[in-house]
Amino acid sequence: MRKMLNQVADKLLRKSWTESRINRLVGEYRELYHAYASEDSLRVNAASGGVGSALLISLLEQGEIDGALVCNTDIENEKVRAHFTIATTKQEILAAQGSKYVETAFIREALPLIRQFNGRIAVVGLPCDISNLSRWEVKDHDLADKVKLKIALVCGHNSRTELIDEISQQLRKEAASPLRSYQFRKGHWRGELEAGFQNGTTIRKPFSYFSLYQNLFFYSEKKCLVCHDHFGYQADISLGDVWAYRFKQDPIKKTGVIIRTRQGSDLWQSSYRGGTITATSLDICDILDGQARAAPFHYNVSARSRVAPLFGYKVPDKVKTRVSWHAWLTALITLFNMRWSESVQWNRLIFRLPRPLLKAYLYLKKGLESLS
Ligand SMILES: Cc1cc2nc3c(=O)[nH]c(=O)nc-3n(C[C@H](O)[C@H](O)[C@H](O)COP(=O)(O)OP(=O)(O)OC[C@H]3O[C@@H](n4cnc5c(N)ncnc54)[C@H](O)[C@@H]3O)c2cc1C
């Protein structure tokens, strides 16, 4: 019954994607895969199918790279923060597994780490980080020689620290103990968050406990307003979820893989042949159906640019795309929520609103996005 419902949902949400729209949204690509880390233990703490970590581990073990730039969750003064490190062992790569939905300082932290590192490196980052790195590579040939592979995580947007601070404070109250560890998302489909506390308690909640606010763009990073890069145009390989309902019943959650460059393809093939990764081919429409709301919304900077002055933001329009009434309304809701979460006077109200009300608000936003 559930399988049938998923198939119906899938059919209703499936869209037709023209060549030019695919080019605009996804950029150039050579190969597409639906993949997962073959070893079960490499998927336990993964955001999706554990492909990001499996790929890095196999490249390290095959001697293709000497290190990998990864992003760790640290607990600092009981607050959840994300920092970059260069992992040189399998254990270090696994310790940094999973998505960190909180702001980072790529240029300030990661670039110096890469420059100081003595060896070849694979870099994982959000699309904005990877395009910043690519710009630096043009100016700095030593840096370019060192970076062997650029992996972008498909990205809707990222959140400021205030959001995770509020969520972790609520969890701390529930556990009545200081926070010891935090994982944003693990497990099948949308997954669960997991917080560990000093008194030994572990709290798990549906990821929506956090993502309800995130998806409504409360406490979004400002730079995300001007970004139209959902899939990581400048990467050698992009990794993301494939949220098409037809894959919901798969017993193993998988990662959608977009291979863009020759270098990406060569390194992917050496990991695949080594057996670390299990993969089947995927169609670009599967990837886009899985991002059917988020990707067109993300690309449409023009809509955000139009409504930005209403909220005192400046958003330069780099894409000059058509703004339909529903794209305009979605942008209005998005920027209104961002502004609301910036208001010292009113932002406490956000967390006092009943969740069912916020859920209805989110469904309205998603409904409008589906019209695109
Ligand atoms: C802020 C954010 C937003 C995202 N939005 C979407 C989306 O809208 N749609 C979608 O399909 N996918 C999105 N993703 C990507 C998705 O969550 C997974 O990261 C991706 O599918 C790879 O999963 P995996 O299991 O293969 O990788 P894993 O094995 O979990 O490895 C992930 C690697 O990424 C690194 N990493 C994690 N977070 C960050 C970060 N913030 N900055 C730099 N490196 C990091 C980790 O250290 C690890 O090395 C997002 C990820 C992030 C961090």
The ligand as an SDF file (V2000), in Angstrom:
LIG
                    3D

 53 58  0  0  0  0  0  0  0  0999 V2000
   24.2880   22.6800    4.5070 C   0  0  0  0  0  0  0  0  0  0  0  0
   23.9490   21.4960    3.6420 C   0  0  0  0  0  0  0  0  0  0  0  0
   22.8250   21.5520    2.8250 C   0  0  0  0  0  0  0  0  0  0  0  0
   22.4920   20.4790    1.9950 C   0  0  0  0  0  0  0  0  0  0  0  0
   21.3850   20.5650    1.2060 N   0  0  0  0  0  0  0  0  0  0  0  0
   21.0580   19.5390    0.3970 C   0  0  0  0  0  0  0  0  0  0  0  0
   19.9170   19.6120   -0.4440 C   0  0  0  0  0  0  0  0  0  0  0  0
   19.1690   20.5990   -0.4410 O   0  0  0  0  0  0  0  0  0  0  0  0
   19.6600   18.5620   -1.2760 N   0  0  0  0  0  0  0  0  0  0  0  0
   20.4740   17.4570   -1.3070 C   0  0  0  0  0  0  0  0  0  0  0  0
   20.1990   16.5460   -2.0710 O   0  0  0  0  0  0  0  0  0  0  0  0
   21.5640   17.3530   -0.5160 N   0  0  0  0  0  0  0  0  0  0  0  0
   21.8700   18.3650    0.3220 C   0  0  0  0  0  0  0  0  0  0  0  0
   22.9890   18.2730    1.1180 N   0  0  0  0  0  0  0  0  0  0  0  0
   23.9250   17.1240    0.9160 C   0  0  0  0  0  0  0  0  0  0  0  0
   23.5460   15.8710    1.6870 C   0  0  0  0  0  0  0  0  0  0  0  0
   23.0860   16.2120    2.9860 O   0  0  0  0  0  0  0  0  0  0  0  0
   24.7680   14.9120    1.8550 C   0  0  0  0  0  0  0  0  0  0  0  0
   25.8350   15.6180    2.3960 O   0  0  0  0  0  0  0  0  0  0  0  0
   25.2340   14.3230    0.5580 C   0  0  0  0  0  0  0  0  0  0  0  0
   24.1630   13.5850   -0.0100 O   0  0  0  0  0  0  0  0  0  0  0  0
   26.4350   13.3710    0.7620 C   0  0  0  0  0  0  0  0  0  0  0  0
   26.0690   12.3720    1.6380 O   0  0  0  0  0  0  0  0  0  0  0  0
   26.9970   11.0780    1.8770 P   0  0  0  0  0  0  0  0  0  0  0  0
   26.2880   10.1790    2.8590 O   0  0  0  0  0  0  0  0  0  0  0  0
   27.3870   10.4980    0.5730 O   0  0  0  0  0  0  0  0  0  0  0  0
   28.3030   11.7160    2.5150 O   0  0  0  0  0  0  0  0  0  0  0  0
   29.0060   11.4590    3.9550 P   0  0  0  0  0  0  0  0  0  0  0  0
   29.6750   10.1440    3.9700 O   0  0  0  0  0  0  0  0  0  0  0  0
   28.0420   11.7890    5.0430 O   0  0  0  0  0  0  0  0  0  0  0  0
   30.1500   12.5740    3.8650 O   0  0  0  0  0  0  0  0  0  0  0  0
   29.8520   13.9210    3.8470 C   0  0  0  0  0  0  0  0  0  0  0  0
   31.1500   14.7220    3.8040 C   0  0  0  0  0  0  0  0  0  0  0  0
   30.8090   16.0990    3.7360 O   0  0  0  0  0  0  0  0  0  0  0  0
   31.4970   16.8330    4.7440 C   0  0  0  0  0  0  0  0  0  0  0  0
   30.6230   17.9380    5.1820 N   0  0  0  0  0  0  0  0  0  0  0  0
   29.4780   17.8470    5.8750 C   0  0  0  0  0  0  0  0  0  0  0  0
   28.9280   19.0530    6.0660 N   0  0  0  0  0  0  0  0  0  0  0  0
   29.7630   19.9320    5.4780 C   0  0  0  0  0  0  0  0  0  0  0  0
   29.7450   21.3460    5.3530 C   0  0  0  0  0  0  0  0  0  0  0  0
   28.7480   22.1040    5.8790 N   0  0  0  0  0  0  0  0  0  0  0  0
   30.7500   21.9400    4.6880 N   0  0  0  0  0  0  0  0  0  0  0  0
   31.7490   21.2070    4.1550 C   0  0  0  0  0  0  0  0  0  0  0  0
   31.8240   19.8520    4.2470 N   0  0  0  0  0  0  0  0  0  0  0  0
   30.8330   19.2370    4.9030 C   0  0  0  0  0  0  0  0  0  0  0  0
   31.7330   15.8060    5.8650 C   0  0  0  0  0  0  0  0  0  0  0  0
   32.8090   16.1770    6.6780 O   0  0  0  0  0  0  0  0  0  0  0  0
   31.9850   14.5320    5.0640 C   0  0  0  0  0  0  0  0  0  0  0  0
   33.3370   14.4430    4.6960 O   0  0  0  0  0  0  0  0  0  0  0  0
   23.3200   19.3120    1.9870 C   0  0  0  0  0  0  0  0  0  0  0  0
   24.4390   19.2500    2.8270 C   0  0  0  0  0  0  0  0  0  0  0  0
   24.7630   20.3170    3.6540 C   0  0  0  0  0  0  0  0  0  0  0  0
   25.9670   20.2390    4.5440 C   0  0  0  0  0  0  0  0  0  0  0  0
  1  2  1  0
  2  3  1  0
  2 52  2  0
  3  4  2  0
  4  5  1  0
  4 50  1  0
  5  6  2  0
  6  7  1  0
  6 13  1  0
  7  8  2  0
  7  9  1  0
  9 10  1  0
 10 11  2  0
 10 12  1  0
 12 13  2  0
 13 14  1  0
 14 15  1  0
 14 50  1  0
 15 16  1  0
 16 17  1  0
 16 18  1  0
 18 19  1  0
 18 20  1  0
 20 21  1  0
 20 22  1  0
 22 23  1  0
 23 24  1  0
 24 25  2  0
 24 26  1  0
 24 27  1  0
 27 28  1  0
 28 29  2  0
 28 30  1  0
 28 31  1  0
 31 32  1  0
 32 33  1  0
 33 34  1  0
 33 48  1  0
 34 35  1  0
 35 36  1  0
 35 46  1  0
 36 37  1  0
 36 45  1  0
 37 38  2  0
 38 39  1  0
 39 40  1  0
 39 45  2  0
 40 41  1  0
 40 42  2  0
 42 43  1  0
 43 44  2  0
 44 45  1  0
 46 47  1  0
 46 48  1  0
 48 49  1  0
 50 51  2  0
 51 52  1  0
 52 53  1  0
M  END
$$$$
